Amino acid sequence: MRALVTGATGFVGPRLLRMLERPVVLTRNPDRARASIGHLAGSIIAWNPLQGPPPVGALEGIDTVFHLAGESVAEGRWTTAQKQRIRDSRVIGTRHLVQGLRLAQRPLVFVSASAVGYYGNRGNDELTESAPQGHDFLADVCAAWEEEATVARGFGARVVTARTGIVLGAGGGALAKMLLPFKLGAGGPLGNGKQWMPWIHVTDLARLYHHAAVTSAIDGPMNAVAPNPVTNADFTRALARQLHRPAFLPAPYFGLRLAFGEFAKVLFDSQRVIPRVALDSGFTFQYPEIATALREILAPAA
């Protein structure tokens, strides 16, 4: 496999790079990338996703592309400008990358990140990859994002859109933002805690991206989540148990709306997502249960 990776300096990227042999990395900030992941990359090449396709030379000999780049949805309030950045970084960035792949004129494997936001707020419904799109901002973004990736099929690529859930791991991601209130004894469920949380351990996510690239039977959407989703209340109890802290102070929607603006709605959405494609293709999760995942992430620092 001769791989190219975008978004390599993010939370998942370095884990994926360790599974690849001298991958090419496209990044907006080559100096920062060399400082953080230079030892994991074969070459690091400058590319601004919003300004046009990547340099033609960056794609020479590439047969597999992992596209992980995108503006964080959890940083800052969702102002009109921030929502446009979230959309453009995914839709325009993917469009420009696919244009570059077309110029390379070679069949390849294209694994493009997406998100479970595609499904919207769905209550207790079990959501496999065949479930329909939701009807909110993130669902619309994810659908447009995947549509741009799917264009690569027109010139012979196998395209996998990995609908990723909440990524849990040490040193960053969603869990890093949750730990402080729990350690202070002020943690608790969001609202009534009945909403379903699709999650995945960061190690399994990197492995699943790689699995999708080397498994020809996977083509199209793939839910990148653990096989055992939990409710927010169950997650809260598991986290509190691992930290040996109480967790009985529910966070009200109104307070979080004041703090996070429109993004607060995402925190209360319910998505019972099942990774049917991954399971049917023989993928084995190292961390299928939330308690096991949290124990691995938090035990060394406990």
C-alpha contacts under 8 A as a table, 3 or more apart, distances in Angstrom:
res1	aa1	res2	aa2	distance
1	M	20	L	7.81
1	M	21	E	7.69
1	M	63	D	6.63
1	M	64	T	6.67
2	R	21	E	7.41
2	R	23	P	6.64
2	R	61	G	6.92
2	R	62	I	5.14
2	R	63	D	5.56
2	R	64	T	6.17
3	A	20	L	7.20
3	A	21	E	7.85
3	A	22	R	7.98
3	A	23	P	5.04
3	A	24	V	6.34
3	A	62	I	5.74
3	A	63	D	6.28
3	A	64	T	4.69
3	A	65	V	5.63
3	A	66	F	7.41
4	L	23	P	5.50
4	L	24	V	4.55
4	L	25	V	5.76
4	L	26	L	7.41
4	L	59	L	7.62
4	L	62	I	6.62
4	L	64	T	6.38
4	L	65	V	4.83
4	L	66	F	6.21
5	V	8	A	6.00
5	V	13	G	7.93
5	V	23	P	6.98
5	V	24	V	6.26
5	V	25	V	4.97
5	V	26	L	6.32
5	V	65	V	5.95
5	V	66	F	4.78
5	V	67	H	5.89
5	V	68	L	7.26
6	T	25	V	5.98
6	T	26	L	5.13
6	T	27	T	6.40
6	T	66	F	6.45
6	T	67	H	4.97
6	T	68	L	5.41
6	T	69	A	5.39
7	G	10	G	5.74
7	G	13	G	6.28
7	G	26	L	7.55
7	G	27	T	6.87
7	G	67	H	6.78
7	G	68	L	4.67
7	G	69	A	3.91
7	G	70	G	7.19
8	A	12	V	7.35
8	A	13	G	3.94
8	A	14	P	6.06
8	A	17	L	7.39
8	A	25	V	6.67
8	A	26	L	7.81
8	A	27	T	7.62
8	A	37	I	7.91
8	A	68	L	7.13
8	A	69	A	7.64
9	T	12	V	7.91
9	T	13	G	5.60
9	T	14	P	6.45
9	T	33	A	6.31
9	T	36	S	7.18
9	T	37	I	6.83
10	G	13	G	5.29
10	G	14	P	7.28
11	F	14	P	7.08
11	F	172	G	6.60
11	F	173	G	6.36
12	V	15	R	5.61
12	V	16	L	6.53
12	V	202	V	6.30
12	V	205	L	7.51
12	V	206	A	6.41
13	G	16	L	5.20
13	G	17	L	6.17
13	G	68	L	7.53
13	G	206	A	7.72
14	P	17	L	4.99
14	P	18	R	6.41
14	P	37	I	6.72
14	P	40	L	7.44
15	R	18	R	5.45
15	R	19	M	7.10
15	R	202	V	7.91
15	R	203	T	6.88
15	R	206	A	5.98
16	L	19	M	5.36
16	L	20	L	6.88
16	L	206	A	4.95
16	L	207	R	7.26
16	L	209	Y	7.78
16	L	210	H	7.43
17	L	20	L	5.22
17	L	21	E	7.82
17	L	23	P	6.97
17	L	40	L	6.02
17	L	41	A	6.99
18	R	21	E	7.76
18	R	40	L	6.33
19	M	210	H	7.72
20	L	23	P	6.13
21	E	42	G	7.64
22	R	40	L	6.92
22	R	41	A	5.12
22	R	42	G	3.84
22	R	43	S	7.33
23	P	40	L	7.87
23	P	41	A	5.26
23	P	42	G	5.08
23	P	43	S	6.85
24	V	41	A	6.24
24	V	42	G	5.65
24	V	43	S	4.96
24	V	44	I	6.00
24	V	45	I	7.49
24	V	58	A	7.27
25	V	41	A	6.59
25	V	42	G	7.78
25	V	43	S	6.21
25	V	44	I	4.74
25	V	45	I	6.13
26	L	44	I	6.05
26	L	45	I	5.03
26	L	46	A	5.84
26	L	47	W	5.74
26	L	54	P	7.87
27	T	30	P	5.94
27	T	33	A	7.22
27	T	44	I	7.21
27	T	45	I	6.34
27	T	46	A	5.22
27	T	47	W	5.34
27	T	48	N	7.07
28	R	46	A	5.50
28	R	47	W	5.14
28	R	48	N	5.11
28	R	49	P	7.76
29	N	32	R	5.56
29	N	33	A	6.25
29	N	46	A	6.58
30	P	33	A	4.93
30	P	34	R	6.01
30	P	44	I	6.25
30	P	45	I	6.46
30	P	46	A	5.76
31	D	34	R	5.21
31	D	35	A	6.39
32	R	35	A	5.17
32	R	36	S	6.34
33	A	36	S	5.20
33	A	37	I	5.55
33	A	38	G	6.26
33	A	44	I	7.45
34	R	37	I	5.54
34	R	38	G	3.96
34	R	39	H	7.59
34	R	44	I	7.21
35	A	38	G	5.95
37	I	40	L	5.35
37	I	41	A	6.59
38	G	41	A	5.42
38	G	42	G	7.94
38	G	43	S	7.96
38	G	44	I	7.57
41	A	44	I	6.77
45	I	58	A	7.03
47	W	54	P	5.68
47	W	55	P	7.50
48	N	51	Q	5.60
48	N	52	G	7.17
48	N	54	P	7.74
49	P	52	G	6.19
49	P	53	P	7.08
49	P	54	P	7.58
49	P	89	S	7.12
49	P	92	I	7.25
49	P	93	G	4.42
49	P	94	T	7.59
49	P	96	H	6.53
49	P	97	L	7.23
50	L	88	D	7.43
50	L	89	S	6.86
50	L	92	I	6.11
50	L	93	G	5.43
50	L	96	H	7.37
51	Q	96	H	7.95
52	G	96	H	5.30
52	G	97	L	7.84
53	P	96	H	4.51
53	P	97	L	5.35
53	P	98	V	7.68
53	P	99	Q	5.99
53	P	100	G	4.83
54	P	58	A	6.95
54	P	96	H	7.48
54	P	97	L	6.45
54	P	100	G	5.89
55	P	58	A	5.49
55	P	59	L	7.44
55	P	100	G	7.64
56	V	59	L	5.73
56	V	60	E	7.01
56	V	100	G	6.86
56	V	103	L	7.50
56	V	104	A	7.07
57	G	60	E	5.31
59	L	62	I	5.31
59	L	100	G	7.85
59	L	101	L	7.24
59	L	104	A	6.57
60	E	104	A	7.18
62	I	65	V	7.44
62	I	108	L	7.72
63	D	106	R	7.86
63	D	107	P	7.23
63	D	108	L	4.70
63	D	109	V	6.30
64	T	108	L	5.64
64	T	109	V	4.68
64	T	110	F	5.99
64	T	111	V	7.77
64	T	213	A	7.09
65	V	108	L	7.68
65	V	109	V	6.22
65	V	110	F	4.88
65	V	111	V	6.07
65	V	112	S	7.91
66	F	110	F	6.26
66	F	111	V	4.89
66	F	112	S	5.93
66	F	113	A	7.86
66	F	209	Y	7.78
67	H	94	T	7.89
67	H	110	F	7.56
67	H	111	V	6.23
67	H	112	S	4.66
67	H	113	A	6.08
68	L	112	S	6.41
68	L	113	A	5.28
69	A	89	S	7.58
69	A	90	R	7.30
69	A	113	A	7.91
70	G	86	I	7.01
70	G	89	S	5.13
70	G	90	R	5.35
70	G	93	G	7.96
71	E	85	R	6.77
71	E	86	I	5.14
71	E	89	S	5.83
71	E	90	R	7.48
72	S	75	E	5.82
72	S	86	I	6.99
73	V	86	I	6.54
73	V	263	F	7.89
74	A	263	F	7.27
76	G	82	Q	7.95
76	G	260	F	7.22
77	R	82	Q	7.39
77	R	260	F	5.41
77	R	261	G	5.64
77	R	262	E	7.27
77	R	263	F	6.92
78	W	81	A	7.73
78	W	82	Q	5.45
78	W	83	K	5.71
78	W	260	F	7.67
78	W	261	G	6.35
78	W	262	E	5.91
78	W	263	F	6.21
79	T	82	Q	5.06
79	T	83	K	6.16
80	T	83	K	5.26
80	T	84	Q	6.32
81	A	84	Q	5.13
81	A	85	R	6.34
82	Q	85	R	4.99
82	Q	86	I	6.20
83	K	86	I	5.02
83	K	87	R	6.25
84	Q	87	R	5.13
84	Q	88	D	5.92
85	R	88	D	5.13
85	R	89	S	5.83
86	I	89	S	5.55
86	I	90	R	6.70
87	R	90	R	5.46
87	R	91	V	5.88
87	R	92	I	7.83
87	R	141	V	5.80
88	D	91	V	5.14
88	D	92	I	5.01
88	D	93	G	6.67
89	S	92	I	6.01
89	S	93	G	5.18
89	S	94	T	7.82
90	R	93	G	5.27
90	R	94	T	5.79
90	R	141	V	7.81
90	R	145	W	5.71
91	V	94	T	5.34
91	V	95	R	6.12
91	V	141	V	7.52
91	V	144	A	6.25
91	V	145	W	4.74
91	V	148	E	6.50
92	I	95	R	4.93
92	I	96	H	6.16
93	G	96	H	5.31
93	G	97	L	6.26
94	T	97	L	5.03
94	T	98	V	6.10
94	T	145	W	6.96
94	T	148	E	6.08
94	T	149	A	6.23
95	R	98	V	5.26
95	R	99	Q	6.22
95	R	148	E	5.44
95	R	149	A	7.13
96	H	99	Q	5.00
96	H	100	G	6.37
97	L	100	G	5.11
97	L	101	L	6.34
98	V	101	L	4.88
98	V	102	R	6.13
98	V	148	E	7.59
98	V	149	A	6.80
98	V	151	V	7.25
98	V	152	A	6.06
99	Q	102	R	5.10
99	Q	103	L	6.46
100	G	103	L	5.14
100	G	104	A	6.50
101	L	104	A	5.03
101	L	105	Q	6.87
101	L	106	R	7.79
101	L	152	A	7.63
102	R	105	Q	5.34
102	R	106	R	7.60
102	R	152	A	7.27
102	R	155	F	6.70
105	Q	155	F	7.44
106	R	155	F	7.66
106	R	156	G	7.49
107	P	155	F	6.80
107	P	156	G	4.86
107	P	157	A	5.02
107	P	158	R	7.93
108	L	156	G	7.05
108	L	157	A	4.76
108	L	158	R	6.46
109	V	157	A	5.49
109	V	158	R	4.89
109	V	159	V	6.15
109	V	160	V	7.99
109	V	213	A	6.32
110	F	149	A	7.89
110	F	152	A	7.75
110	F	157	A	6.53
110	F	158	R	6.07
110	F	159	V	4.80
110	F	160	V	6.27
110	F	213	A	7.54
111	V	159	V	5.92
111	V	160	V	4.74
111	V	161	T	6.06
111	V	162	A	7.12
111	V	209	Y	7.04
111	V	212	A	7.20
111	V	213	A	6.53
112	S	146	E	7.81
112	S	149	A	6.71
112	S	159	V	7.41
112	S	160	V	6.11
112	S	161	T	4.93
112	S	162	A	6.20
113	A	161	T	5.69
113	A	162	A	4.86
113	A	163	R	6.52
113	A	164	T	7.08
114	S	118	Y	7.91
114	S	142	C	6.05
114	S	145	W	7.12
114	S	146	E	6.80
114	S	161	T	5.78
114	S	162	A	5.15
114	S	163	R	4.47
114	S	164	T	6.06
115	A	118	Y	6.07
115	A	142	C	6.48
115	A	162	A	6.87
115	A	163	R	3.90
115	A	164	T	4.34
115	A	165	G	6.22
116	V	119	Y	5.91
116	V	120	G	7.69
116	V	163	R	4.96
116	V	164	T	5.54
116	V	165	G	5.56
116	V	198	P	7.77
116	V	223	N	7.37
116	V	271	Q	7.61
116	V	273	V	7.58
117	G	120	G	5.40
117	G	134	G	7.92
117	G	138	L	5.35
117	G	139	A	5.24
117	G	142	C	6.75
117	G	163	R	7.93
118	Y	133	Q	5.61
118	Y	134	G	6.02
118	Y	138	L	6.47
118	Y	139	A	3.99
118	Y	140	D	7.10
118	Y	141	V	7.74
118	Y	142	C	5.19
118	Y	143	A	6.35
118	Y	163	R	7.53
119	Y	122	R	7.05
119	Y	127	L	7.81
119	Y	131	A	7.34
119	Y	132	P	6.72
119	Y	133	Q	4.93
119	Y	134	G	4.48
119	Y	135	H	7.96
119	Y	139	A	6.07
119	Y	271	Q	7.29
120	G	133	Q	7.09
120	G	134	G	4.25
120	G	135	H	6.26
120	G	136	D	6.38
120	G	138	L	7.32
120	G	139	A	5.69
120	G	269	D	7.21
120	G	270	S	7.98
120	G	271	Q	7.37
121	N	134	G	7.11
121	N	269	D	4.75
121	N	270	S	5.17
121	N	271	Q	6.16
122	R	125	D	5.92
122	R	269	D	7.44
122	R	270	S	5.63
122	R	271	Q	5.60
122	R	272	R	7.64
123	G	195	Q	6.81
123	G	196	W	7.46
123	G	269	D	7.72
123	G	270	S	5.02
123	G	271	Q	6.45
123	G	272	R	7.52
124	N	195	Q	7.93
124	N	196	W	7.35
124	N	270	S	7.21
124	N	271	Q	7.31
124	N	272	R	6.27
125	D	271	Q	7.52
125	D	272	R	6.24
126	E	271	Q	7.80
126	E	272	R	5.14
126	E	273	V	5.98
126	E	274	I	6.74
127	L	130	S	7.57
127	L	131	A	5.56
127	L	271	Q	7.27
127	L	272	R	5.85
127	L	273	V	4.58
127	L	274	I	5.83
128	T	131	A	5.67
128	T	223	N	7.27
128	T	273	V	6.16
128	T	274	I	5.25
128	T	275	P	6.51
128	T	276	R	5.95
129	E	221	P	5.99
129	E	222	M	6.24
129	E	223	N	6.32
129	E	274	I	7.98
129	E	275	P	7.60
129	E	276	R	7.05
129	E	277	V	7.29
133	Q	139	A	6.43
133	Q	143	A	7.37
134	G	139	A	5.30
134	G	140	D	7.61
135	H	139	A	5.89
135	H	140	D	6.71
136	D	139	A	5.28
136	D	140	D	6.16
137	F	140	D	5.27
137	F	141	V	6.24
138	L	141	V	4.95
138	L	142	C	6.03
139	A	142	C	5.18
139	A	143	A	6.13
140	D	143	A	5.16
140	D	144	A	6.21
141	V	144	A	5.24
141	V	145	W	5.98
142	C	145	W	4.92
142	C	146	E	6.08
143	A	146	E	5.24
143	A	147	E	6.11
144	A	147	E	4.98
144	A	148	E	6.36
145	W	148	E	5.40
145	W	149	A	6.55
146	E	149	A	5.04
146	E	150	T	6.09
146	E	161	T	6.34
147	E	150	T	5.11
147	E	151	V	6.64
148	E	151	V	5.47
148	E	152	A	7.89
149	A	152	A	6.01
149	A	159	V	7.07
149	A	161	T	7.57
150	T	153	R	5.65
150	T	154	G	7.92
150	T	159	V	6.19
151	V	154	G	5.68
152	A	155	F	5.78
152	A	156	G	6.92
152	A	157	A	5.52
152	A	158	R	7.73
152	A	159	V	7.00
153	R	156	G	5.15
153	R	157	A	4.74
153	R	158	R	6.18
153	R	159	V	6.53
154	G	157	A	7.29
158	R	219	D	6.12
159	V	219	D	5.78
159	V	220	G	5.84
160	V	212	A	7.06
160	V	218	I	6.89
160	V	219	D	5.29
160	V	220	G	4.66
160	V	221	P	5.74
160	V	222	M	6.69
161	T	220	G	5.91
161	T	221	P	4.71
161	T	222	M	5.99
162	A	209	Y	7.60
162	A	221	P	6.06
162	A	222	M	4.85
162	A	223	N	5.78
162	A	224	A	5.61
163	R	221	P	6.93
163	R	222	M	5.95
163	R	223	N	4.69
163	R	224	A	5.35
163	R	225	V	7.86
164	T	167	V	7.74
164	T	200	I	8.00
164	T	223	N	6.24
164	T	224	A	4.51
164	T	225	V	6.06
165	G	197	M	7.92
165	G	198	P	5.09
165	G	199	W	4.89
165	G	200	I	6.37
165	G	224	A	6.42
165	G	225	V	5.44
166	I	174	A	6.73
166	I	197	M	7.51
166	I	198	P	6.16
166	I	199	W	4.38
166	I	200	I	6.18
166	I	225	V	7.87
167	V	173	G	6.17
167	V	174	A	6.38
167	V	175	L	7.95
167	V	199	W	5.88
167	V	200	I	5.16
167	V	201	H	5.84
167	V	202	V	5.67
167	V	205	L	7.81
168	L	173	G	6.09
168	L	174	A	6.22
168	L	175	L	5.74
168	L	199	W	7.06
168	L	200	I	6.06
168	L	201	H	4.83
168	L	202	V	5.62
169	G	172	G	6.58
169	G	173	G	6.53
169	G	175	L	6.86
169	G	201	H	5.94
169	G	202	V	5.35
169	G	203	T	7.71
169	G	297	I	5.79
170	A	173	G	7.78
170	A	175	L	7.73
170	A	176	A	7.54
170	A	297	I	5.35
170	A	298	L	7.24
171	G	176	A	6.71
172	G	175	L	6.71
172	G	176	A	5.05
172	G	177	K	7.93
173	G	176	A	5.83
173	G	177	K	7.49
174	A	177	K	5.62
174	A	178	M	6.82
175	L	178	M	5.07
175	L	179	L	6.30
176	A	179	L	5.62
176	A	180	L	7.86
177	K	180	L	7.00
178	M	181	P	6.49
178	M	182	F	6.89
179	L	182	F	5.28
179	L	183	K	6.02
180	L	183	K	5.13
180	L	184	L	6.22
181	P	184	L	5.06
181	P	185	G	6.28
181	P	186	A	4.94
181	P	187	G	5.03
182	F	185	G	4.99
182	F	186	A	5.40
182	F	187	G	4.14
182	F	188	G	7.51
182	F	240	A	6.70
182	F	243	L	7.63
182	F	245	R	6.56
182	F	246	P	7.47
182	F	247	A	6.97
183	K	186	A	7.45
183	K	187	G	7.67
183	K	243	L	6.92
183	K	245	R	6.50
184	L	187	G	7.55
184	L	245	R	7.93
185	G	245	R	5.67
185	G	246	P	5.54
185	G	247	A	6.75
186	A	246	P	7.48
186	A	247	A	6.69
186	A	248	F	7.71
186	A	249	L	6.24
187	G	236	T	7.79
187	G	240	A	7.73
187	G	246	P	7.13
187	G	247	A	4.86
187	G	248	F	6.79
187	G	249	L	6.00
187	G	250	P	7.58
188	G	233	A	7.92
188	G	236	T	6.13
188	G	247	A	4.40
188	G	248	F	4.97
188	G	249	L	4.59
188	G	250	P	4.80
188	G	251	A	6.55
189	P	192	N	6.74
189	P	193	G	5.09
189	P	232	N	6.09
189	P	233	A	5.32
189	P	236	T	5.76
189	P	247	A	7.42
189	P	248	F	7.30
189	P	249	L	7.01
189	P	250	P	4.85
189	P	251	A	6.22
190	L	193	G	5.30
190	L	232	N	6.82
190	L	233	A	7.69
190	L	250	P	5.63
190	L	251	A	4.82
190	L	252	P	6.49
190	L	253	Y	7.43
190	L	267	L	7.61
190	L	268	F	6.84
191	G	250	P	5.65
191	G	251	A	5.58
191	G	252	P	5.15
191	G	253	Y	6.36
191	G	268	F	7.58
192	N	195	Q	7.92
192	N	233	A	7.53
192	N	250	P	7.27
193	G	231	T	6.42
193	G	232	N	4.66
193	G	233	A	4.32
193	G	234	D	7.84
194	K	231	T	5.53
194	K	232	N	6.12
194	K	233	A	6.35
194	K	270	S	7.97
195	Q	231	T	5.37
195	Q	232	N	5.78
195	Q	268	F	6.52
195	Q	269	D	6.38
195	Q	270	S	4.33
195	Q	271	Q	7.25
196	W	229	P	6.65
196	W	230	V	5.65
196	W	231	T	4.17
196	W	232	N	6.05
196	W	269	D	7.66
196	W	270	S	4.58
196	W	271	Q	5.18
196	W	272	R	5.30
197	M	229	P	5.88
197	M	230	V	5.51
197	M	231	T	5.58
197	M	232	N	5.99
197	M	270	S	6.55
197	M	271	Q	6.13
197	M	272	R	6.72
198	P	225	V	5.99
198	P	226	A	7.14
198	P	229	P	5.08
198	P	230	V	7.03
198	P	271	Q	6.34
198	P	272	R	6.26
198	P	273	V	5.77
199	W	225	V	5.36
199	W	226	A	5.86
199	W	229	P	6.57
200	I	204	D	6.73
200	I	205	L	6.48
200	I	224	A	7.25
200	I	225	V	4.82
200	I	226	A	4.82
200	I	287	Y	7.88
201	H	204	D	5.35
201	H	205	L	6.32
201	H	226	A	7.50
201	H	287	Y	6.49
201	H	293	A	6.37
202	V	205	L	4.96
202	V	206	A	6.34
203	T	206	A	5.38
203	T	207	R	6.29
204	D	207	R	4.95
204	D	208	L	5.89
204	D	285	F	6.16
204	D	286	Q	6.42
204	D	287	Y	7.03
205	L	208	L	4.97
205	L	209	Y	6.23
205	L	224	A	6.60
205	L	225	V	7.63
206	A	209	Y	5.25
206	A	210	H	6.43
207	R	210	H	5.15
207	R	211	H	6.03
208	L	211	H	4.81
208	L	212	A	6.08
208	L	224	A	7.11
208	L	278	A	7.67
208	L	283	F	7.43
209	Y	212	A	5.22
209	Y	213	A	6.46
210	H	213	A	5.11
210	H	214	V	6.49
211	H	214	V	5.37
211	H	215	T	5.93
211	H	283	F	7.30
212	A	215	T	5.29
212	A	216	S	7.63
212	A	218	I	6.08
213	A	216	S	7.45
215	T	218	I	5.87
215	T	281	S	7.67
216	S	219	D	7.16
217	A	281	S	7.11
218	I	222	M	7.70
218	I	277	V	7.17
218	I	281	S	7.26
222	M	275	P	6.92
222	M	276	R	7.81
222	M	277	V	5.74
222	M	278	A	6.80
223	N	273	V	7.28
223	N	274	I	6.82
223	N	275	P	4.74
223	N	276	R	7.22
223	N	277	V	7.01
223	N	278	A	7.30
224	A	275	P	6.31
224	A	278	A	7.73
225	V	229	P	7.95
225	V	273	V	7.19
225	V	274	I	7.03
225	V	275	P	5.93
226	A	229	P	6.58
226	A	274	I	7.54
226	A	275	P	6.86
226	A	285	F	7.21
226	A	287	Y	7.42
226	A	288	P	5.46
226	A	289	E	7.54
227	P	274	I	5.81
227	P	275	P	5.90
227	P	285	F	7.98
227	P	288	P	5.85
227	P	289	E	7.88
228	N	274	I	7.54
228	N	288	P	6.23
228	N	289	E	6.13
228	N	290	I	7.71
229	P	272	R	6.19
229	P	273	V	6.80
229	P	274	I	7.49
230	V	233	A	7.98
230	V	234	D	5.93
230	V	235	F	6.19
230	V	272	R	7.97
230	V	290	I	7.67
231	T	234	D	5.16
231	T	235	F	6.23
232	N	235	F	5.04
232	N	236	T	6.03
233	A	236	T	5.02
233	A	237	R	6.24
234	D	237	R	5.18
234	D	238	A	6.19
235	F	238	A	5.11
235	F	239	L	6.11
235	F	290	I	7.18
236	T	239	L	5.21
236	T	240	A	6.09
236	T	247	A	6.78
237	R	240	A	5.14
237	R	241	R	5.99
237	R	247	A	6.71
238	A	241	R	5.12
238	A	242	Q	6.25
238	A	290	I	7.27
238	A	291	A	5.92
238	A	294	L	7.71
239	L	242	Q	5.19
239	L	243	L	6.26
239	L	291	A	7.84
239	L	294	L	6.82
240	A	243	L	5.10
240	A	244	H	5.75
240	A	245	R	5.02
240	A	246	P	5.92
240	A	247	A	5.84
241	R	244	H	4.95
241	R	245	R	6.49
241	R	246	P	7.84
242	Q	245	R	7.92
242	Q	291	A	7.94
242	Q	294	L	6.99
242	Q	295	R	6.51
242	Q	298	L	7.30
242	Q	299	A	7.62
243	L	298	L	7.75
243	L	302	A	6.94
251	A	255	G	7.23
251	A	256	L	7.26
252	P	255	G	5.54
252	P	256	L	6.54
253	Y	256	L	5.21
253	Y	257	R	5.94
253	Y	264	A	7.13
253	Y	265	K	7.87
253	Y	268	F	7.73
254	F	257	R	5.06
254	F	258	L	6.40
255	G	258	L	5.21
255	G	259	A	6.40
256	L	259	A	4.88
256	L	260	F	5.77
256	L	261	G	7.38
256	L	264	A	5.71
257	R	260	F	5.29
257	R	261	G	4.68
257	R	262	E	6.54
257	R	263	F	7.59
257	R	264	A	5.18
257	R	265	K	7.54
258	L	261	G	5.72
260	F	263	F	5.71
260	F	264	A	5.50
261	G	264	A	5.91
262	E	265	K	5.92
262	E	266	V	7.90
263	F	266	V	5.47
263	F	267	L	7.17
264	A	267	L	5.29
264	A	268	F	6.97
265	K	268	F	5.36
265	K	269	D	6.41
266	V	269	D	5.15
275	P	278	A	5.46
275	P	279	L	6.27
276	R	279	L	5.23
276	R	280	D	5.97
277	V	280	D	5.19
277	V	281	S	6.10
278	A	281	S	5.26
278	A	282	G	6.59
278	A	283	F	5.42
279	L	282	G	5.32
279	L	283	F	5.39
279	L	284	T	7.23
280	D	283	F	7.51
285	F	288	P	5.46
287	Y	290	I	7.36
287	Y	292	T	6.19
287	Y	293	A	5.32
288	P	292	T	7.61
288	P	293	A	7.53
289	E	292	T	5.49
289	E	293	A	6.33
290	I	293	A	5.06
290	I	294	L	6.11
291	A	294	L	5.29
291	A	295	R	6.07
292	T	295	R	5.10
292	T	296	E	6.30
293	A	296	E	5.31
293	A	297	I	6.29
294	L	297	I	5.03
294	L	298	L	5.79
294	L	299	A	7.75
295	R	298	L	5.40
295	R	299	A	5.23
296	E	299	A	5.84
296	E	300	P	7.57
297	I	300	P	7.29
298	L	301	A	5.61
298	L	302	A	6.13
299	A	302	A	5.03
